Amino acid sequence: MNAAMRPGPRNLITEVAGLSVGNMSDPRLKSGLSVVVPDEPAVASIAIHGGAPGTREIVLLEPEQTVSHVDALVLSGGSAFGLDAAAGVQSRLAEMGRGYAVGPVRVPIVPAAILFDLLNGSVVESAPDASWNASAPYRDLGRAACDAAGLNFALGSEGAGTGATTANLKGGLGSASAVLPNGATVGALVAVNALGRVTIGNGPHFWSAAFEEGDEFGGYGLPNPFPFDSMAVRTKADTLKSGANTTIAVIATDVALTKSEAKRLAVVTHDGMARSIWPSHTPLDGDLVFALSTGKRRLESSPELLGLGVAAAATLSRAIARGVYFASEAEGDHVPTWAATFG
């Protein structure tokens, strides 16, 4: 990492003042969700660069649309079933008096994105006609995750990363933070469920190594000599599970941004995904990044926005590696964890 930036003491997205995160998982389903809840409505936008996204309330995040603030963001497993998680978060926030005011009525704005984790050795894979299909559990998990939101949360096989996988290793939930020289803070939260790989060749080295802070994901650096045959494309398609993909992320900052500036931040942050996953943004991934601004600090200049984007991309890159690095084993796994393979 650039010496001008440093991670916060928690090295989590909650380093951004005014944010909390709640995780909830169902071990039988090997699935779960994560919710980012700002203390106050926050400006948000999104950039989708994958070819197969699954989303809810996304169009309103475009700069030309009317609603500028959101009450929460949800990352969920469960494929389309997981979109119910946002309804659970929404109902809980409504009970708390949160939401967009329309006369006496308040409507919480809760955009969501999902990843496919239904073919990961869970009860759903062995019994596709499981009774929960009539009433998927994600709504209840969403309510519980909202209540569990706080400053500290676990990484790896937790929340939206519970059942995540990559082409060769278990995926997971990752997070990281960076504090810039001017005091501005950037934080990333990501569920890594990529079609491709986050490690180089057959070794323990992460594509994200150039941005690692200390030994936050092993401290292995880049391999020397570099195995150029690792550039060969090796994906889940090789194991006939090409539908079980998507990396979904939130990049947050305390710098006050307009929706247009948040959109640009989301776009630039995708650079961190491209530097960390090979290949990324494929037709079979729904890769996307939400950008969230709590507005606690004033944006001083356009160059400051440029620096914010650089920090955001690097922070997401680190978070992606951390999600895989901290994944844990579970019964029925189809792929090993990084720790079991290299640790």
C-alpha positions as CSV (number, residue, x, y, z in Angstrom):
1,M,0.0,0.0,0.0
2,N,1.1,3.6,-0.6
3,A,2.7,4.9,2.6
4,A,0.5,7.9,2.4
5,M,-2.5,5.6,3.3
6,R,-2.9,3.4,6.3
7,P,-5.6,1.0,7.5
8,G,-7.7,2.0,10.5
9,P,-7.4,0.1,13.8
10,R,-10.2,-2.3,12.9
11,N,-9.4,-2.6,9.2
12,L,-13.1,-2.8,8.4
13,I,-15.6,-0.8,6.5
14,T,-17.0,0.4,9.8
15,E,-13.8,2.6,10.1
16,V,-16.0,5.0,8.1
17,A,-17.8,6.9,10.9
18,G,-21.5,6.4,11.0
19,L,-21.6,2.9,9.5
20,S,-22.5,-0.5,11.1
21,V,-22.5,-4.0,9.6
22,G,-24.6,-7.0,10.5
23,N,-23.9,-10.5,9.4
24,M,-26.3,-13.5,9.5
25,S,-25.8,-17.0,8.3
26,D,-27.6,-20.3,8.0
27,P,-25.1,-23.2,8.2
28,R,-27.6,-25.8,6.8
29,L,-28.0,-23.6,3.7
30,K,-24.3,-22.6,3.7
31,S,-25.6,-19.1,2.9
32,G,-26.2,-15.8,4.5
33,L,-26.2,-12.1,4.1
34,S,-24.5,-8.9,5.2
35,V,-26.2,-5.5,5.7
36,V,-24.5,-2.1,5.8
37,V,-26.6,0.4,7.9
38,P,-25.7,4.1,8.0
39,D,-26.7,6.0,11.1
40,E,-28.4,8.5,8.8
41,P,-29.5,8.2,5.2
42,A,-26.5,8.2,2.9
43,V,-25.8,9.1,-0.7
44,A,-25.3,6.0,-2.9
45,S,-24.8,4.9,-6.4
46,I,-23.6,1.8,-8.2
47,A,-21.5,0.5,-11.1
48,I,-22.3,-3.0,-12.6
49,H,-19.5,-4.4,-14.8
50,G,-20.4,-8.1,-14.7
51,G,-22.8,-9.7,-17.2
52,A,-25.1,-11.6,-14.9
53,P,-26.2,-9.4,-11.9
54,G,-29.1,-10.0,-9.5
55,T,-30.3,-6.8,-7.9
56,R,-33.2,-4.9,-6.2
57,E,-33.9,-1.1,-6.2
58,I,-30.8,-0.4,-8.4
59,V,-32.2,2.0,-11.1
60,L,-32.9,4.6,-8.4
61,L,-29.2,4.8,-7.7
62,E,-28.4,6.3,-11.1
63,P,-27.5,10.0,-10.9
64,E,-30.5,11.1,-12.9
65,Q,-33.0,9.5,-10.6
66,T,-34.8,11.4,-7.8
67,V,-34.0,9.5,-4.6
68,S,-30.5,10.4,-3.5
69,H,-30.1,8.6,-0.2
70,V,-30.4,5.0,1.0
71,D,-31.2,3.6,4.5
72,A,-29.2,0.4,4.1
73,L,-27.4,-1.8,1.5
74,V,-27.7,-5.6,1.4
75,L,-25.2,-8.2,0.1
76,S,-26.8,-11.6,0.1
77,G,-26.3,-15.2,-1.0
78,G,-29.2,-17.3,-2.2
79,S,-29.4,-16.2,-5.8
80,A,-32.8,-14.7,-6.5
81,F,-34.2,-16.1,-3.3
82,G,-31.7,-13.8,-1.4
83,L,-33.4,-10.7,-2.7
84,D,-35.9,-11.3,0.1
85,A,-33.2,-10.3,2.6
86,A,-33.7,-6.6,1.6
87,A,-37.5,-6.9,2.5
88,G,-36.5,-8.1,5.9
89,V,-34.1,-5.2,6.5
90,Q,-36.7,-2.8,5.1
91,S,-39.4,-4.0,7.5
92,R,-37.1,-3.8,10.5
93,L,-35.9,-0.3,9.5
94,A,-39.6,0.8,9.1
95,E,-40.3,-0.4,12.6
96,M,-37.4,1.9,13.7
97,G,-38.9,4.9,12.0
98,R,-36.4,5.0,9.2
99,G,-37.2,5.7,5.5
100,Y,-38.0,8.2,2.8
101,A,-40.8,10.4,4.0
102,V,-43.9,10.6,1.9
103,G,-46.3,12.6,4.0
104,P,-46.9,10.6,7.2
105,V,-45.5,7.4,5.6
106,R,-41.8,6.4,5.6
107,V,-40.4,3.9,3.1
108,P,-36.9,2.6,3.8
109,I,-34.7,2.5,0.7
110,V,-32.7,-0.7,0.7
111,P,-31.0,-1.6,-2.5
112,A,-29.6,-5.2,-2.6
113,A,-27.4,-7.5,-4.7
114,I,-27.1,-11.2,-4.6
115,L,-24.6,-14.0,-5.5
116,F,-25.3,-17.6,-6.5
117,D,-24.2,-20.0,-3.7
118,L,-26.8,-22.8,-4.2
119,L,-24.3,-25.4,-5.5
120,N,-21.8,-25.4,-2.6
121,G,-22.6,-28.7,-0.8
122,S,-25.5,-27.3,1.2
123,V,-28.8,-29.0,2.0
124,V,-30.3,-27.1,-1.0
125,E,-28.0,-28.8,-3.4
126,S,-28.8,-32.2,-2.1
127,A,-32.6,-31.5,-1.9
128,P,-33.5,-28.9,-4.5
129,D,-37.2,-29.2,-3.6
130,A,-36.5,-28.3,0.0
131,S,-39.6,-27.0,1.8
132,W,-38.0,-23.5,2.3
133,N,-38.5,-22.8,-1.3
134,A,-42.1,-21.9,-0.4
135,S,-40.9,-19.4,2.2
136,A,-37.1,-18.8,1.7
137,P,-35.4,-17.8,5.0
138,Y,-33.7,-14.7,3.8
139,R,-36.3,-12.2,4.9
140,D,-36.0,-13.4,8.5
141,L,-32.2,-13.4,8.2
142,G,-32.4,-9.8,6.9
143,R,-34.3,-8.7,10.0
144,A,-31.8,-10.5,12.3
145,A,-28.8,-9.0,10.5
146,C,-30.2,-5.5,10.9
147,D,-30.5,-6.1,14.6
148,A,-27.0,-7.5,14.8
149,A,-25.4,-4.5,13.1
150,G,-22.4,-3.1,14.9
151,L,-18.8,-1.9,14.4
152,N,-17.1,-5.3,14.7
153,F,-17.9,-8.3,12.6
154,A,-16.3,-11.5,11.4
155,L,-14.7,-12.1,8.0
156,G,-14.4,-15.2,5.8
157,S,-17.2,-17.8,5.9
158,E,-19.7,-15.3,7.4
159,G,-22.6,-13.3,6.3
160,A,-22.8,-13.0,2.5
161,G,-19.6,-14.9,2.2
162,T,-20.9,-18.0,4.1
163,G,-21.2,-20.2,1.0
164,A,-19.0,-18.3,-1.4
165,T,-16.5,-20.0,-3.6
166,T,-13.9,-19.2,-6.3
167,A,-12.5,-21.4,-9.0
168,N,-10.0,-23.2,-6.7
169,L,-10.7,-22.1,-3.1
170,K,-13.5,-21.1,-0.9
171,G,-14.5,-17.5,-1.1
172,G,-15.8,-15.4,1.7
173,L,-16.6,-12.0,3.2
174,G,-13.8,-9.5,3.2
175,S,-13.3,-6.0,4.5
176,A,-10.6,-3.4,4.7
177,S,-10.1,0.3,5.4
178,A,-7.7,3.1,4.5
179,V,-7.2,6.5,6.1
180,L,-5.8,9.2,3.7
181,P,-3.3,11.9,4.6
182,N,-6.1,14.5,4.8
183,G,-8.0,12.3,7.3
184,A,-10.6,11.1,4.9
185,T,-11.5,7.4,5.3
186,V,-12.4,4.7,2.8
187,G,-13.8,1.2,3.7
188,A,-14.7,-1.8,1.6
189,L,-17.0,-4.8,2.2
190,V,-17.1,-7.6,-0.4
191,A,-18.5,-11.1,-0.8
192,V,-16.1,-13.0,-3.0
193,N,-17.8,-15.7,-5.1
194,A,-15.9,-15.3,-8.3
195,L,-15.9,-17.4,-11.5
196,G,-12.1,-16.9,-11.5
197,R,-9.3,-17.1,-9.0
198,V,-7.9,-14.7,-6.5
199,T,-4.6,-16.6,-6.1
200,I,-1.8,-16.8,-8.6
201,G,-1.3,-20.2,-10.3
202,N,-1.2,-23.1,-7.8
203,G,0.5,-21.2,-5.0
204,P,-0.5,-19.2,-1.9
205,H,0.2,-15.7,-3.5
206,F,-2.7,-13.3,-4.0
207,W,-3.2,-11.2,-7.1
208,S,-3.8,-8.4,-4.5
209,A,-0.3,-8.7,-3.0
210,A,0.9,-5.3,-4.3
211,F,-1.6,-3.6,-2.1
212,E,-1.2,-5.7,1.1
213,E,-0.7,-3.9,4.4
214,G,1.6,-5.9,6.6
215,D,0.6,-9.5,6.6
216,E,-3.2,-8.9,6.6
217,F,-3.6,-11.8,4.2
218,G,-0.4,-13.8,4.8
219,G,2.3,-11.4,3.8
220,Y,3.5,-13.7,0.9
221,G,3.9,-10.9,-1.6
222,L,4.2,-11.8,-5.3
223,P,5.9,-15.1,-6.4
224,N,9.5,-14.9,-7.6
225,P,10.0,-15.9,-10.3
226,F,6.5,-15.0,-11.5
227,P,4.7,-18.0,-13.1
228,F,3.5,-16.5,-16.3
229,D,1.6,-19.7,-17.1
230,S,-0.7,-18.5,-14.3
231,M,-2.3,-16.1,-16.8
232,A,-4.1,-19.0,-18.3
233,V,-7.8,-18.7,-17.7
234,R,-8.9,-21.2,-15.1
235,T,-12.4,-20.8,-13.8
236,K,-15.4,-22.6,-12.4
237,A,-16.5,-23.3,-15.9
238,D,-13.8,-26.1,-15.9
239,T,-15.9,-27.9,-13.2
240,L,-19.2,-27.3,-14.9
241,K,-20.4,-25.0,-12.2
242,S,-20.2,-21.8,-14.3
243,G,-23.5,-20.4,-12.8
244,A,-22.2,-20.2,-9.3
245,N,-20.6,-16.8,-9.4
246,T,-20.5,-13.1,-8.7
247,T,-18.5,-10.7,-6.5
248,I,-20.5,-8.0,-4.9
249,A,-19.1,-5.1,-2.9
250,V,-19.7,-1.8,-1.1
251,I,-17.1,1.0,-1.0
252,A,-17.8,3.6,1.6
253,T,-16.3,7.0,2.5
254,D,-17.0,9.8,5.0
255,V,-16.3,12.4,2.2
256,A,-19.5,14.2,1.1
257,L,-20.2,13.1,-2.5
258,T,-23.1,13.8,-4.9
259,K,-24.7,10.9,-6.6
260,S,-22.7,11.6,-9.7
261,E,-19.4,11.6,-7.7
262,A,-20.5,8.4,-5.9
263,K,-21.1,6.8,-9.3
264,R,-17.6,7.7,-10.5
265,L,-16.2,6.3,-7.2
266,A,-18.0,3.0,-7.8
267,V,-16.7,2.8,-11.4
268,V,-13.1,3.5,-10.4
269,T,-13.3,1.0,-7.5
270,H,-13.9,-1.8,-10.0
271,D,-10.1,-1.4,-10.8
272,G,-9.5,-3.1,-7.5
273,M,-11.6,-6.0,-8.5
274,A,-9.8,-6.4,-11.8
275,R,-6.5,-6.4,-10.0
276,S,-7.6,-9.1,-7.5
277,I,-9.6,-11.6,-9.5
278,W,-8.4,-13.3,-12.7
279,P,-10.6,-13.2,-14.8
280,S,-13.2,-10.7,-13.5
281,H,-16.2,-9.0,-15.0
282,T,-17.1,-12.0,-17.1
283,P,-20.4,-12.7,-18.8
284,L,-21.1,-15.2,-16.0
285,D,-20.3,-12.9,-13.1
286,G,-22.7,-10.3,-11.7
287,D,-19.8,-8.2,-10.5
288,L,-20.9,-4.8,-9.0
289,V,-19.8,-2.1,-6.6
290,F,-22.1,0.1,-4.5
291,A,-20.6,3.4,-3.5
292,L,-21.8,5.0,-0.2
293,S,-21.1,8.5,1.2
294,T,-21.9,9.4,4.8
295,G,-21.1,13.0,4.1
296,K,-19.1,13.7,7.3
297,R,-16.2,15.4,5.6
298,R,-16.3,18.1,2.9
299,L,-14.8,17.3,-0.6
300,E,-12.2,20.0,-1.1
301,S,-11.3,19.5,-4.8
302,S,-11.5,17.3,-7.9
303,P,-7.9,16.0,-7.3
304,E,-9.1,14.9,-3.9
305,L,-11.8,12.8,-5.6
306,L,-9.1,11.3,-7.8
307,G,-7.1,10.3,-4.7
308,L,-10.3,8.9,-3.1
309,G,-10.8,6.6,-6.1
310,V,-7.2,5.3,-6.0
311,A,-7.6,4.5,-2.3
312,A,-11.0,2.9,-2.9
313,A,-9.6,0.5,-5.6
314,A,-6.6,-0.5,-3.4
315,T,-8.9,-1.0,-0.4
316,L,-11.3,-3.3,-2.3
317,S,-8.3,-5.3,-3.6
318,R,-7.2,-5.9,-0.1
319,A,-10.7,-6.8,1.1
320,I,-11.1,-9.4,-1.7
321,A,-7.9,-11.2,-0.6
322,R,-8.9,-11.0,3.1
323,G,-12.3,-12.6,2.3
324,V,-10.6,-15.7,0.9
325,Y,-7.8,-15.7,3.4
326,F,-10.2,-16.0,6.4
327,A,-12.6,-18.6,4.9
328,S,-13.2,-21.6,7.1
329,E,-14.0,-25.2,6.4
330,A,-17.5,-26.7,6.6
331,E,-18.9,-30.1,6.0
332,G,-19.6,-30.9,2.4
333,D,-17.3,-28.3,0.9
334,H,-16.5,-28.8,-2.8
335,V,-13.4,-26.7,-2.7
336,P,-10.7,-26.3,0.1
337,T,-10.0,-23.1,2.1
338,W,-6.8,-21.1,1.6
339,A,-5.8,-21.9,5.2
340,A,-6.2,-25.7,4.7
341,T,-4.3,-25.6,1.4
342,F,-1.5,-23.2,2.3
343,G,-1.7,-22.3,6.0
